[in-house]
Amino acid sequence: MPRLNSPKEFEELRKKILSKRNKNKLGISISSGTCGRAYGSDKIAAEFIRELKKQGLEEKIDFREVGCLGFCEREPLVIIFPERICYLNVKIEDVPEIVDKAVKGEIIERLLYTDPVSGEKIVHEEDIPFYKYQKKIVFGNIASIDPKNIEDYIVLGGYSALSKALFEMTPEKVLEEVKKAKLRGRGGGGFPTSIKWESTKNAPGEPKYVIVNCDEGDPGAYMNRGLMEGNPHSVLEGLIIGAYAIGASEGFFYIRQEYPLAVENTKLAIKQAEEHGLLGKNILGSGFDFTVKIHEGAGAFVSGESSALMTAIEGRVGEPRPKYVHTSEKGVWGKPSTLNNVETWANVPLIINKGAEWFNSIGTERSKGTKIFSLVGKVNNTGLVEVPLGMPLRDIIYKIGGGIQKGKKFKAVQTGGPSGGIIPVQHLDSPVDFDELIKLGSMMGSGGMIVMDEDTCMVDIARYFVNFLCDESCGKCVPCREGLKQASIILKSIVAGKGKAGDIKKLADIAEVTSVASLCALGKTSANPVLTTLRYFKDEYEAHIKEKRCPALLCKELTSYYIDPEKCKACMICHRNCPSDAIIGEKMKIHVIDQSKCTKCGTCYDVCPPRFGAVKKISGEPVPPPVPEEKRLIKRARKEKRD
């Protein structure tokens, strides 16, 4: 492929690709992101290729391995074009039938989505509730794009925004359009993108750098990974446009090593863009030069912080720098640098192509556009969802997420990753945007959203996230390093039933100091899980400390198990599954738990058939004394062991 040297040549290429394609042609796409591959989509894709070849249909059907389609709960997914018929939980043995039925224009009902209320089979992707209530503008074309084929991106309008920016707009006009769009950074604090760009542009010093932050380390979050795996060209195009606006000549993709597929697809995207003259020297004959490299991060959570990330790019340990030195003025190697999240860069081509007015029509007054969330936890439909900013939490969790698993009650949701806050049920109707979440004590973060049900202990949740942050703290500043360590010790003591009077005040004091005095955003926000659980669930802390009781019946040291003799059916299921041989009993005879041997693992409770409900879980109260028959069983079992 010869390099493209003008916008005319680029347009001719696009038309040439279009002329070879029939939008009504039969197509099959299979989700082959990391989540799809975990369910065997790579093997299923190979079977599709064999089957198409076997039936002589390679030319009649366009087959694509695409990125994550979002509905991760139901992977692998297959989309049949042009009708966009959606098949879920596809297995390798389904492949011949899918190909056969696709050619005949017939539907395989067993692979369709079934509405849990009506029982109706839903054929088309856009009618499935998980997709119906989303607004996919960044993720919108992933089902039609093979991330390893630049032509799939170009034919859908890819790189036309770059051509427009280079030949129809000055750098100042590009910057002005982003400013009018009110685009805010999708990586954490929601800082206005145009201000960051303008600061770097006006800062003295050459060269200037632009950086993509794909150091996504939040537990349960994988939005950036999904975008880099499924449509890396959209992020690359946004980066080149940003470099043009700022006056940068070099850029970096910072991608964590745990994302091998994202690294692979990005490397290929860079290579293909260079071969087409869309990256490198004299891009499209415009005179603008820009090169980009990939830096694979070592996996440190703190390297997601801007200054720590830039330090890592320089080849040093990823530690944050004092914030009075702005990275827009002194970033990588002391030069002006702009860093934005993956999703932020992917929005830029859309704004240039469709205009700021279009972008402003989506979202709220101060939070424009859409946001991709990783919806996980105790929700029926887990996955990646893209919604307009301002959508209520309730709609995301119930309309898209399908509500809480097993018919349980919603209790809380954490937004913003491990240093985000916990939002309780009374704020379920709050709109999701940058400012509203901060008012509730949380934040947008990069887009993690963990849903919790009535069985979740909020003290234990605070312990979990503080412990995670304690491990991930770089240790450079005392408030974060020591504050998190002490908070972790106190929380571990509380969930173990050893909490003391005054622990709540100590936690609040530590959280306040940590949030005010820490060096970087990780430390400053690390107190959010403690502060919000104290704010909304203080009664649970008091129950743990004063009553030695866990209201959620979760904390191991405060929980006990016993078997109700009136409900026990002596089915032996709990007896066979007890890992500590603490359950005594025989078939058709009453069962009893020897409390001296019970490790409180909860296996007996989990395996006891719900229709029996014989195993009981209690907290903060004594186990009912054994009845005479139970006493005899325990006594006999102990005697047999001695003998």
N, C-alpha and C positions, 0 to 999 in steps of 0.2 A: 504493500500500500504506500504510494508516494505521499509525502507530507503535503498538507493543505496550506496554501500560501495566501489565501484571501477568503473573505466571507462568501464570495461567489462560489469558489471551489467547495467550501463547506456545504453550501446550500445545494449544489449539484450532487454532492455525495448523498445528502439526505434524500433527495428526490430519487436518486438511483436505487437506494435501499428500499424506499417506499414502492417503487415500480416493481420490485421483485416480490413484494409481499401483498397478500390478499387478506384484508382485515376480517373477512368472513370465513377464512380457512379454518378447518378444524385444528385445534391446538390442545395440548395437554401439558399442564404445569404441575410439578410436584415440589412441595416445600422441602428444601434441602439445606436449611440453616443448621446450626449446631443442635437445636432442639429436635428438628426433624431427623437428623442423622442418629441421634440417641435412640430413636424408635425404628431405625433401620431404613430410612428413606434412601440412602445411597445404594443399598442392595435392591430396593424396589425400583429405583431409577434404572439400574443396570438391567433389571428384568424387563422394564418397558422398552428399552433399546433393543433387547433380544427379540421381544415379541413383535415390535414394529418391523424389524428386519425379517423375521420369520413370515409375517403376513405381507411383506412387500409394501409397507405403508410409510417408509421413511420420507418419501416425497409428498405424501398426501396429508401427513399430520406433522405439525410443528411441535416437537417435544422439548420442554425446557426444565432444567433443574434451577429453581429460583430460591430466593432467600426465605426467611421466616415470614409466614402469612399471619402471624399474630395469635391464632387460636391454638396456643401451645398445649392446652389441655387435651386436644383431639388430634394430635399429630399421629402419623403423617397425613397431610391434606393433599388432595388432588383437585385441580380446577380444570374443567373442560370448557374450552372456548369455541365459538364466541358467546355462547349463552351464559357462561360462568356458572356452570353446574358445579356444586361443591360436594365432594366426597370426604368423609372423615374417617379417621382410624383405619386407613387403608393398609392391607397386608399384601405380602408378595403373591399370595395365591389369588388375589383379586385382579391382578394385572391383565390376564387374557380376557376376562369378562369385561373389564373397563374399556379395553381397546375395541372389542367386538361391539359392545353396546354404543360406544361413541360413534363408530362408523355408521351404525344403523339409526342413530338419533334416538336411542332408547335410554331409559333411566334405570339405575340399580337402586331400588328403594332401601335396601338394608344398609347402604353406605351413606344415606342422607341424614341430615340433622333431624331429630325428632323433638318437637315442641314438648317440654315437660308437663305443660298444663293441658293442652288440647290433644296431644298425641299425634298431631298433624306432621306429615313429612314435608320438610322445606327443601326445595330443589336448588334455588339460586343463592349464591353467596350473599348478595346484598339484602336478602330477606331474613337471614339468620339473625336473631336478636343481637348476638355478639358483634356483628358487623353493622347492623341496621342503624344503630344509634351513634356510630362513630362518624368522624369527618376526616377522612384520610387524604391529606394533601402532600405530606412528606412521604408517607408509606404507600401512597395511592397506587403507584405503578409496579410495585414489587412483584406481583403475580405475573407480570408480562415481561420481566427483565431477567435474562440470564446474566448474573453479575460478571461472568467471564467473557461477555460479548458486548463490546462497546456499541455495536450497531443497534442492539436492542434499546439502548439508552438514547442514542441519536435519533432514531426513528420516532421516539415519543417526545421529541423536543429538546433532548439533552444537548448541552453546549451551545444552544441558540442564545441563551442569556449571556454567555461569555462573549459570543460574537457581537451581540447588541451592545454590551458594555464597552468593548474595545473600539468599536467603529461608530457608534451612535451616541456615546456618552463620554464625558470627561471624567476623570477620577472624582472630581468634586461633585458631579451630578450623580454618580453612583452612591457616594457617601450621603448626599442629600436625600436620595430615594430611600435608603436604609433608615435614615433619620425620620423621614415622614411615615415610614411603616411602623415606627415605634417598636422595632424588634428588640426584645430583651433576651439576654443570654439564657439558654436552656440548661446550663450546667450546674446551677446552684442558686446564687443570690438574685438572679434576674436583672443584672446590671445592663443598662441600655447599651446595645452593641455599637451604635453610632458614636457614642462618647468615647468608648474604648478605641475605636478605629481612628477617630479624629485626634485623640491624644497621641497615638503612635505616629500618625502622619505628620503632626506638627512638632514632634520631639526632635531635637538635634541628634545627629549621628547616623552613620551608614555602616553596614547595610541594616535594613529593617527586616524583621522576621514575622511570619504568621504561622500559627500552630493550631493543629486539631487535637483536642483533648479527648482521647478514647481510653483513659485510665479508669474505667468503670469498675469500682470495687465494692459497691454497696451490696450487702446480702440480698439476694432475690431480685436484683435489677440487671437488666440486659438490653435496654433500649438501644444504646450506642452500638453494642455488638450486632444486634439485628440489622441496623441500618448499614453498618460497614460491611456486613456479610452480603446483604441483599442488594444494595445500590450504592457502592462506593463512589461511582462517578458523580452522583449528586453532591456528595461532600467535597470531592476534589474540585468540581466546577465552582462551588461556592468559595472555596479557598483561593482559587486563582482570581476570581472576581474581587475578593477582599484584598488580595495582594496588589491588584491593579489600583484599587481605590486608595490604599495606604501608601503605595510606593515601595512595596517590599519586593525583593528579588529572590528570596529563598524562604522555603517553608518546611514544616515538619508535621508528620503524623506521629503522635505519641500513642501507641497501642500496647496494651498490656500483653505479655507473652502468653497468658492463659487463653488468648483469643487467636489460635493459629489459623482458623479459616478466615477471620477478618484480615489478618496480616497477609495471607495468601491472595485474597481477592483484591486488596488494596495495592499490593505490589503489581499485580497484573493490570489493574486500572491505570496506574501510573505509566507502565510500559506502553499500553495501548494509546493513551493520550499523547505520549511523546512521539510515537510512530505516526500519529495523525496530525502532528503539528499543533496540537492543542495545549501542549506543555513543553517547556524548554526555551530555546532561543527563538526570538522573533515569532511569537505565537500568532498564527494565522496571518503572518506578514504585517503585523501591527507595529513591530518594533519593540514590543514589550517582552522582556525576558523574565522567566520565572521557573525555578527548579524546586523539587520537593524530595525529601528523604523520609524514610520510616525509622523511628526509634522505638525499639521494643522495650517496654517497661518491665522492671523486675518484679512487679506485683505488689509493691508497697502502697497501701491505701492512701497514705499521706501525699503520695506523688500526684494525686488528683488535684491537689491545691496548686494554683498557678505558679507561684515562685518555686515551690519544691519540684514541680515538673520541669521547669526550665533548668534548675540546678542539675537534675538527672540527665537532661539532654546534653549538658556540658560534660557529662561523664563522671560527675561526683555523686555523693550520697544525696538522695532526694530529701532535703530538709528545707522548710520554708524560710524566707528572708523577712526582715522587718518591713511592715506595710507602709512605712513613711517613704520608702523608696518604691515608686510605682513601676511595674514591669513595662508599662507603655513607654516609659522613659529609659529604664535600664533593666532589660530582661535578659535574654540569652546572650552570654558573653558581654554583658553590660550595654547591649544595643537595644533600641526601641523594639518592643515585641508585643504582638497581639495574640492572645490565646482565647479561643472559643470552643465550646462543646460541639461534638459531632452534629447534633440536631440543629444547632444555631447556623452552622455553615450550610447545611442542606436547605434551609429556608431561603438563603440569599438568591439562588437562581429563580425561585418562584416569585420573589419580590421584584426582581429586575424584569422578568418576562410579563408578569401580570399586573405589576404596579402596586404602589403603596396603598392606593385607595381600596383595591381588592383585598389586600392583606388586612387593612383596618376594618373591613366589614365582618371580620371573624374575631370573636373574643369579646372582652370587656373594655371599658374605657381606658384602663391603664395596663391591661394585659392582652395584647393582640395575638391573633393566630391560633394555632393548635398546640397541643403538648402530647407527647408520647409518654404513656405510663406503663410500668411493669406491674400488672395487677396480679398479685399472688396472695397466698395465705389461705384462710378458711372461706374461700369463695368458690362457687361452682365452676365458673369459667375463667380459668387463669390464662394469662398471656399478655401480649403487647397490645395496648389500645391507644388510638389517637383520637382525641376529642377536642372540641373548641374550648379554649380557656373560658372559665365561667360556668361550666357545666357543674351541677350540684353533685356532691359526693354520692348522694343516694342514687342518682341515675347511673353513675359509673358502676357502683357496686351491685345494684339490683337489675337495672335494665340491660347493661352490658355484661356484668359479671354473673348474672343469673341468681343472685342472692347467696345466702350463707349455706354451707354444706350441711347435710343431714337435718335441715329444718331448724337449726339452732338460731339463737338470737344474736344479732349484731351487737358487738360491745364497743369496738374502737377500730381505728385505722391509723397506721403510721405512714406519714408522707415524708419524703425527703431523705430517705436512707437512714443509716444507723444513728446519725446525729439529728434526725428529724424529730418532730414532736408527735405525741399520741393524741388523736382527736376522738372524743367520745361520742356516744349515740346522740346526745342532745344537739350536736352540731352537724348531724348527718345531712341537713339540707343546705349547708354552707356551700357557696360557689367555690370552685377550685381555681384560684388564680394567685399570682405572686403575693399580693397584699393581704388578701383574706386569710391565707394560710399563716402568714406571719402574725396576724392579729390573734389567731388561735393558739399561738405558741409553737407552731411548726414552720415548715418552709416547703417550697416546691422541690428544691434539690434538683437532682438530675432526672427524677421521675419515678422513684421507687414508691410503691403503694402496697403495704402489707395489711391485709384485713384480718381482724381478730374476732372470735366469737365468745360466747358466754363462759366457755371453759378456759379462757386465757387469764392467767394471773398477771396483773399489771406490775406488781413488784418484781416478779421474775422476769418480765419483759424488760424492765429498766435494768435489772442485773445483767441480762444477756447483752444488751447493746452497750452498756458501759464497759463490760468485760471485753467486748470486741474492740471498742475504741481504745481501751487501755493497752491492748496488745498491738494496735496499729499506730499508736502515738509514736512519733519519731523520737520523743524524749528531749528535744532541744530546750523547751521552756518548762520551768518549774510548775506553773499553774496547771498545765495540761498533764504533764508526766505524773506529778504527785497527787494532784486533785483527782484524776481518774482512778489512780491506784487506791486512794483512801475511800472514794465512793464505792469502788468495787468491793472492798473489804466489808464495808458497812452493809451493803446490799446482800452479799453472800451470807452474812450473819443473820440478817432479818429473815431470809427465806429458809434458813436452817433452824428457825425457831429460837434464835439466840439474840434477837433484837433487844435493845435497851431503851429506856426512857431517854429522850434527848437525841436519838438517832435521826429523827425526822428533821430537827433543826440543824443538826450537823450536815446532813445531806443538802439542805437548802443553802446553807452558808458556803459549802464547797462548790456547789453548782454556780452560785452567784459570782464567786471569785474566778472560777474557771472561765465563765462566759465573758467576763470583763477583761481579765488580765492575760489571757493566752495570746500567743504570737500570731497564729493563723486561724483561718476559718474552721478548721477541724476542731481545735480546742475551744473556740468561742461558741460553737454550736453543740459541742459534745454534751453539754448539760441539758439539752432539750428533752431527752427521754426522762430524766429525773424530774425536771421542772414541771413538765406537763402531766406526768403521772401523779406528782404531789398535788398539782392544781386540780385535777379532775377525779383522782382516785385515792385521796388521802385516807378515806375510810379503810381501804384495803391495807395500807401501811399500818394503821392503828390496830386492825384485827390481827395482823401478823405479830406485832410487838406486844400488845396488851393481852390479847386472848390466846396467843399462840395458835392461831387458826388461819388457814388459807381459804378465803371465801370461794375460790375457784376449784378447790380440792386438787390442786396441782403440785404444790411444793412437797417434795418427797418426805422430808423430815417432819412435816406437820400432818401427814396423811396416814391413815390406817385402813386396813381391809379386813372384812370378816364375812362369813357366809351365813345368810339367814336360813336357819334350819327348816323353817316352814316353806321356803321356796326352793330349796335345793332338791334337784331331781336325781342326784347321784349319777350323773351322766359320765363322769370321769374326765371331762374335757379340761377342767381347770387342774385336776390332779396330774394329767399327762403333760401339761404345758408349764407347770411351775418349775422354774429353773433352780430353786433352792430346796426342793422336796419338803416344802413347808405345809403342804396340804395332805391331810390324813383322811383316809376313807376308802371304801370299797364300792364296787358296783351294786347299786340298789340299796346302799346304806348311806347314812348321813355323812357329809363331808365337813371338815373343820380346818381352820388355819391355825397352825402352831405359831403364835406371835413371837416366840423366842427365835424362830428360824426365818420368819418373814423378812425379806429385804425391801419390801414396799415397792417392788418394780411395777406392779399394776397389771402383770400379764393375766392373772386370774380374772380381773375385772374386764379386760379387753376381750377375752375369749369366751366368757360366759354368755350363752345365747340370750339376746334381748328378751325373748319371750319368757325366759325364766326370771332373769334379773335377780339371781340369788346372791351374787357377790356384791357387797355394799362397800362404798367408800365414804369415809368420814374424816373430819378435821376439827381439832380443837375440843374433842369430846372422847371419853374412854370407850374402848371396844366393849360391847355388851358381854357380860360374863358368860362363859360357856354353860350350856345346860348339862345335866348329869351325863347324858349319853356322850356328849362331846368330851367331857372330862375323862370318861373311861377310854375313849379312843386315843386321846393325847397320852394318857398314862400308859396305855398298852404299847403305843408306838415308841415311846421313850424307853420302856423296858426292853422291847425287842432290839432296839439299837444298842443298849448296854450289853445285852446277852450276845 
